[in-house]
């Protein structure tokens, strides 16, 4: 009788453990659906985000202030970690609410992490690796992620392309990124361009243009000024697109 009771207890324990595992798995799957790049662990978590209860009670200025990274943390972040933290910046999507590319990027000037990254060495290599990591996950757009997660993922790719334009020249010593680093970035951008064109369901004209903006400033660093970036969104003509495409490929042959 005692043996029978022991066996029953063991079976009951196994059932409870199995049920617990199933619950944990379901929770993990639900969490994973919220962000395609969920395996990328941030080196800094913003204390207040759009999902925070107090977010909508803050003014625009207050939102900028609470999103500043403490200097003691900021100065200790490695280049790659800092870029990932910038991509998670709660106000990053304001880029696309601005009337032009220029105003969108100027809006980031008050963010201390954005100023800091422009003084890091080898930033082009780091952002190229981060960019390629996301492009390698494009198949995730066909998987069972939430629509919000897919939208965030697509915007991260475009945001990287826009941020690239600000990282070609190191602001600390006013030097241009090495040619081979820029060529590696250009190869990644060209590959991404083709991948976007093949997925019109997910990548609209805006997503195409952010790629073109980035490439224009990669192959012609000395055109690095606001006059080009002052374009309105969705303003590039087919002739301009073709010209940028040709010059991008010619750049790789230099």
Beta strands, then each sheet from edge to edge (+ up, - down):
strand 1: 169-170
strand 2: 175-176
sheet 1: 1+ 2-
end
